[in-house]
Amino acid sequence: MQDLNNTQFFKAVKEPEAKVADVLANVYAALSEKGYNPTSQIVGYIMSGDPTYITSYNNARSLIMKVERDEIVEEIFRSYVENNLK
């Protein structure tokens, strides 16, 4: 039996950080599979912050909410620069 007079300790389980590029790829695929225009839906989410722009199919909505919207914009811009301006 546990001693209820002492403080109990536990370690919080930390989820591994999601890579923004991986999140975007998964969300894009889920939106495409469901027949949505992924570009339009992701832009709508970035601009408004409203997660209902993203389908819950394949856990896409909860995935995209694990990263900050400014990180998404940074990743998109970084990718654009790397692929178009060099």
KENUNU-597238 format. One line per 5 residues: their letters; for each residue x, y, z of N, C-alpha, C. Coordinates in pm, whole numbers, plus 50000, padded with zeros to 5 digits. Layout:
<lofis>
a	X,Y,Z,X,Y,Z,X,Y,Z | ...
</lofis>
This chain:
<lofis>
mqdln	50083,49882,50000,50000,50000,50000,50088,50124,50000 | 50043,50229,49930,50121,50352,49920,50111,50434,50048 | 50219,50506,50073,50220,50597,50187,50157,50729,50141 | 50039,50762,50190,49967,50880,50146,50010,51007,50219 | 50109,50996,50307,50157,51112,50381,50271,51183,50308
ntqff	50326,51120,50208,50438,51179,50133,50393,51223,49994 | 50459,51323,49944,50430,51370,49809,50474,51266,49707 | 50387,51239,49613,50418,51144,49507,50473,51220,49386 | 50567,51163,49316,50628,51225,49200,50598,51144,49075 | 50589,51211,48966,50577,51142,48837,50648,51226,48732
kavke	50696,51159,48630,50760,51228,48519,50658,51246,48409 | 50649,51368,48360,50559,51395,48249,50617,51335,48122 | 50533,51274,48045,50577,51218,47918,50572,51328,47814 | 50685,51352,47750,50693,51459,47652,50682,51399,47512 | 50590,51453,47434,50576,51407,47297,50691,51464,47214
peakv	50741,51387,47119,50847,51442,47033,50789,51557,46951 | 50874,51660,46931,50828,51776,46856,50804,51739,46710 | 50694,51789,46659,50661,51762,46520,50741,51855,46430 | 50795,51800,46323,50865,51882,46224,50758,51945,46136 | 50770,52076,46119,50669,52150,46045,50653,52096,45903
advla	50763,52065,45837,50755,52014,45700,50678,51882,45695 | 50700,51795,45792,50628,51667,45797,50479,51689,45824 | 50449,51781,45914,50309,51812,45944,50240,51864,45818 | 50304,51959,45749,50245,52014,45628,50223,51906,45522 | 50319,51817,45506,50307,51710,45407,50189,51619,45441
nvyaa	50174,51583,45567,50064,51496,45609,49929,51564,45596 | 49922,51690,45634,49797,51766,45624,49759,51785,45478 | 49857,51819,45395,49833,51838,45252,49777,51709,45190 | 49838,51597,45226,49792,51468,45173,49649,51437,45218 | 49620,51461,45345,49486,51433,45397,49382,51520,45328
lsekg	49413,51647,45309,49319,51737,45241,49297,51693,45096 | 49405,51654,45030,49394,51608,44891,49308,51483,44882 | 49333,51388,44971,49257,51263,44970,49108,51285,44991 | 49073,51386,45068,48932,51415,45094,48870,51504,44986 | 48949,51545,44887,48896,51621,44776,48897,51772,44794
ynpts	48964,51821,44895,48974,51964,44918,49091,52023,44839 | 49091,52154,44822,49205,52224,44765,49300,52253,44882 | 49410,52177,44895,49497,52189,45012,49556,52329,45031 | 49594,52392,44920,49653,52525,44930,49554,52623,44990 | 49434,52623,44937,49330,52715,44985,49296,52688,45132
qivgy	49284,52562,45169,49247,52527,45305,49357,52564,45404 | 49481,52538,45370,49592,52571,45460,49606,52721,45475 | 49593,52796,45364,49598,52942,45372,49484,52994,45460 | 49365,52939,45444,49253,52979,45529,49283,52957,45676 | 49344,52844,45706,49381,52815,45845,49487,52913,45895
imsgd	49590,52939,45816,49696,53030,45858,49640,53171,45882 | 49555,53218,45792,49502,53353,45802,49405,53370,45920 | 49322,53270,45945,49217,53285,46045,49249,53220,46179 | 49330,53114,46176,49354,53037,46298,49241,52940,46328 | 49143,52932,46239,49028,52844,46258,49063,52702,46213
ptyit	49073,52607,46306,49115,52472,46269,49014,52396,46183 | 48891,52448,46170,48793,52376,46088,48825,52385,45939 | 48922,52466,45901,48969,52466,45762,49041,52335,45730 | 49086,52265,45832,49164,52143,45815,49076,52023,45852 | 49075,51923,45765,48997,51803,45791,49052,51726,45911
synna	48964,51656,45978,49009,51571,46088,49054,51434,46036 | 49034,51409,45907,49075,51284,45844,49225,51262,45863 | 49262,51141,45899,49401,51102,45926,49467,51190,46032 | 49387,51242,46123,49438,51320,46235,49503,51452,46192 | 49470,51501,46072,49535,51620,46017,49511,51744,46103
rslim	49390,51760,46154,49358,51879,46233,49441,51884,46361 | 49448,51774,46431,49526,51776,46556,49675,51789,46528 | 49721,51735,46415,49861,51750,46376,49898,51896,46354 | 49817,51966,46274,49851,52104,46239,49842,52195,46361 | 49760,52159,46457,49748,52241,46577,49865,52223,46673
kverd	49953,52126,46645,50071,52104,46729,50185,52199,46694 | 50173,52268,46581,50275,52365,46543,50212,52503,46536 | 50290,52604,46560,50241,52742,46557,50222,52787,46413 | 50124,52873,46391,50098,52921,46255,50217,52998,46199 | 50288,53074,46283,50405,53147,46232,50516,53050,46188
eivee	50525,52935,46253,50623,52834,46212,50586,52776,46076 | 50457,52764,46049,50411,52715,45920,50449,52814,45811 | 50425,52943,45836,50460,53046,45739,50611,53047,45715 | 50690,53037,45821,50836,53032,45808,50880,52915,45722 | 50821,52798,45746,50859,52679,45670,50823,52694,45522
ifrsy	50706,52747,45495,50664,52767,45356,50757,52867,45288 | 50789,52976,45355,50877,53077,45298,51018,53022,45276 | 51070,52951,45376,51204,52891,45364,51209,52797,45245 | 51108,52713,45231,51103,52620,45121,51095,52693,44987 | 51014,52797,44981,51002,52875,44859,51136,52936,44819
vennl	51205,52997,44914,51334,53060,44887,51435,52955,44839 | 51442,52844,44910,51537,52738,44874,51513,52684,44734 | 51388,52673,44694,51356,52610,44568,51340,52707,44450 | 51329,52837,44478,51302,52931,44369,51401,53046,44356 | 51477,53075,44459,51561,53194,44454,51710,53164,44456
k	51747,53041,44445,51891,53009,44448,51938,52969,44312
</lofis>
